[in-house]
Amino acid sequence: MSKDKNRVCPVERAGHLDTRTRRWIQNPRKILKPHVKEGMTVLDVGCGPGFFTVEMARMVGDSGRVIAVDLQEGMLQIVRDKVKGSELEERITLKKCEENTIAVTEEVDFVLLFYVVHEIPDKDKLFKEVEEILSEQGKVLIVEPPFHVSRSAFAETISKANEAGLSDSKGPRMFFCKTRILEKPRSRRSKV
């Protein structure tokens, strides 16, 4: 099992990640509405075929930006093809990451880690990178799948986020999913 623990969903199965049924169960706009606003710079880690990327691009508007990163060039190509020729194309920056880094250095206001953290081998490094680029008021939504990630594994993941300097609070209620909101602790935020 530990060998498959970090297995990445192959490009050939990308169609299973973007279906009407999934949109009904995990409506991107409904999930993201409390967190993504016009003008924000948002990061979609492990964007896959752009299930959340495309909706975030609509939500950030003309003045916002979505950075969509994935380990597989094939997944990025699917997103590229989806938005080609539309107004969303200019709002989305596609970036191929490596197994050991998300390779994003720009400050972001929101980070989406949806069904991806369990696939990342070095979670300590992931959360350190996220903490470094997260704006002072920024938030991270982490969602893990019900069957791939046990309660104890999720607790360990949140512990690693805390060790990297991110505090956690209750995440949104989602059917069978494990969720948390992460942010910089209030005591570390600069006073306005």
Phi, psi and omega per residue, in radians:
M1 nan -0.699 -3.112
S2 -1.105 -0.458 3.120
K3 -1.190 -0.638 3.133
D4 -1.511 -0.156 -3.051
K5 -0.958 -0.668 -3.081
N6 -1.825 0.310 -3.105
R7 -1.205 2.348 -3.106
V8 -1.627 2.450 3.096
C9 -1.109 2.162 -3.099
P10 -1.228 2.664 -3.138
V11 -0.975 -0.622 -3.128
E12 -1.040 -0.380 -3.133
R13 -1.801 0.223 -3.092
A14 -1.025 -0.587 3.137
G15 -1.055 -0.500 3.119
H16 -1.271 -0.281 -3.111
L17 -1.597 -0.123 -3.074
D18 -2.419 1.398 -3.098
T19 -2.201 2.862 3.073
R20 -1.087 -0.693 3.136
T21 -1.077 -0.770 3.119
R22 -1.120 -0.690 3.112
R23 -1.088 -0.557 3.115
W24 -1.272 -0.735 -3.114
I25 -1.379 -0.720 -3.090
Q26 -2.160 1.191 -3.104
N27 -1.107 1.992 -3.076
P28 -0.981 -0.782 -3.108
R29 -1.105 -0.763 -3.128
K30 -1.119 -0.735 -3.135
I31 -1.183 -0.721 -3.005
L32 -1.572 -0.336 -3.046
K33 -0.884 -0.731 3.140
P34 -1.222 -0.216 -2.985
H35 -2.057 -0.507 -3.043
V36 -1.886 2.140 -3.100
K37 -2.183 2.837 3.118
E38 -1.014 2.409 3.102
G39 1.544 -0.125 -3.124
M40 -1.316 2.756 2.909
T41 -1.870 2.100 -3.074
V42 -2.137 2.679 -3.094
L43 -2.132 2.225 3.085
D44 -1.943 1.767 -3.102
V45 -1.505 2.211 -3.076
G46 1.219 0.897 -2.995
C47 -1.115 -0.366 -3.116
G48 0.998 -2.409 -3.105
P49 -1.426 0.219 3.040
G50 1.539 0.387 3.140
F51 -0.888 -0.797 3.108
F52 -1.675 -0.515 -3.078
T53 -0.967 -0.873 -3.067
V54 -1.101 -0.760 3.135
E55 -1.169 -0.683 3.104
M56 -1.092 -0.642 3.122
A57 -1.106 -0.632 3.062
R58 -1.174 -0.722 -3.051
M59 -1.232 -0.583 -3.119
V60 -1.375 -0.247 3.085
G61 1.202 -3.020 -3.095
D62 -1.098 -0.500 -3.086
S63 -1.593 -0.056 -3.133
G64 -1.812 3.139 -3.085
R65 -2.641 2.503 3.054
V66 -2.051 2.230 3.022
I67 -1.828 2.010 -3.111
A68 -1.914 2.076 -3.130
V69 -2.041 2.519 3.067
D70 -2.646 2.678 3.129
L71 -1.287 -0.458 -3.038
Q72 -1.883 2.158 3.116
E73 -1.030 -0.591 3.130
G74 -1.062 -0.675 3.100
M75 -1.160 -0.738 3.123
L76 -1.099 -0.633 3.121
Q77 -1.138 -0.645 3.097
I78 -1.087 -0.768 3.110
V79 -1.118 -0.791 3.136
R80 -0.962 -0.803 -3.134
D81 -1.157 -0.634 -3.129
K82 -1.094 -0.696 -3.017
V83 -1.782 -0.054 -3.098
K84 -0.977 2.234 3.107
G85 1.432 -0.004 3.122
S86 -1.799 2.943 3.103
E87 -1.131 -0.356 -3.130
L88 -1.267 -0.421 -3.106
E89 -0.966 -0.691 -3.115
E90 -1.298 -0.369 -3.087
R91 -1.534 -0.263 -3.042
I92 -1.904 2.204 3.011
T93 -1.862 2.111 3.137
L94 -1.696 2.366 -3.063
K95 -2.444 2.244 3.067
K96 -1.495 2.156 3.114
C97 -1.692 3.071 3.080
E98 -1.923 2.911 -3.118
E99 -1.058 -0.512 -3.052
N100 -1.844 0.110 3.110
T101 -2.820 2.540 3.046
I102 -1.433 -0.289 3.019
A103 1.033 0.666 3.064
V104 -2.068 2.283 -3.126
T105 -2.048 -0.210 -3.140
E106 -1.255 2.585 3.075
E107 -1.212 2.414 3.137
V108 -2.230 2.674 -3.115
D109 -1.669 -0.352 -3.110
F110 -2.668 2.434 3.096
V111 -2.191 2.263 3.065
L112 -1.854 2.133 3.075
L113 -2.090 1.396 -3.026
F114 -1.815 1.985 3.129
Y115 0.955 0.680 -3.076
V116 -2.256 -0.516 -3.011
V117 -1.047 -0.651 3.137
H118 -1.133 -0.295 3.123
E119 -1.565 -0.166 -3.051
I120 -1.655 2.100 -3.071
P121 -1.128 -0.735 -3.068
D122 -1.888 1.462 -3.105
K123 -1.175 -0.570 3.097
D124 -1.008 -0.831 -3.120
K125 -1.165 -0.705 3.111
L126 -0.972 -0.907 -3.080
F127 -1.203 -0.542 3.052
K128 -1.134 -0.757 3.110
E129 -1.098 -0.778 -3.140
V130 -1.090 -0.777 3.140
E131 -1.061 -0.669 -3.126
E132 -1.164 -0.613 -3.068
I133 -1.692 -0.172 -3.104
L134 -1.272 2.264 3.108
S135 -1.131 2.873 -3.080
E136 -0.988 -0.670 3.138
Q137 -1.736 0.105 -3.065
G138 -1.197 2.793 3.134
K139 -2.337 2.755 3.100
V140 -2.190 2.294 3.019
L141 -1.875 2.066 3.089
I142 -1.932 2.237 3.116
V143 -2.302 2.233 3.118
E144 -2.113 2.596 -3.073
P145 -1.242 2.672 -3.037
P146 -1.188 -0.602 -2.999
F147 -1.738 -0.457 -3.141
H148 -1.397 -0.436 -3.008
V149 -2.140 2.026 3.130
S150 -1.294 2.896 3.100
R151 -1.027 -0.750 -3.119
S152 -1.207 -0.661 3.101
A153 -1.138 -0.671 3.112
F154 -1.164 -0.722 3.100
A155 -1.070 -0.683 3.098
E156 -1.142 -0.694 3.095
T157 -1.058 -0.813 -3.136
I158 -1.132 -0.631 3.086
S159 -1.072 -0.711 3.109
K160 -1.148 -0.641 3.077
A161 -1.130 -0.730 3.106
N162 -1.091 -0.745 3.126
E163 -1.093 -0.504 3.118
A164 -1.420 -0.044 3.086
G165 1.790 0.242 3.126
L166 -1.859 2.303 3.069
S167 -1.570 2.774 -3.110
D168 -2.206 2.646 3.048
S169 -2.473 2.968 -3.089
K170 -0.968 2.350 3.086
G171 -1.624 3.096 -3.138
P172 -1.175 2.651 3.087
R173 -1.348 2.180 3.111
M174 -2.381 2.461 -3.096
F175 -0.824 1.935 3.093
F176 1.118 -0.111 -3.035
C177 -1.489 2.731 3.022
K178 -1.751 2.170 -3.054
T179 -2.322 2.662 3.046
R180 -2.686 2.638 2.968
I181 -1.832 2.298 3.095
L182 -2.015 2.578 3.066
E183 -2.800 2.970 3.060
K184 -1.259 2.405 3.141
P185 -1.023 2.515 -3.117
R186 -0.956 -0.633 -3.116
S187 -1.170 -0.348 -3.138
R188 -1.689 -0.161 -3.141
R189 -1.344 2.538 3.102
S190 -1.295 2.542 -3.133
K191 -1.477 2.394 -3.104
V192 -1.723 nan nan
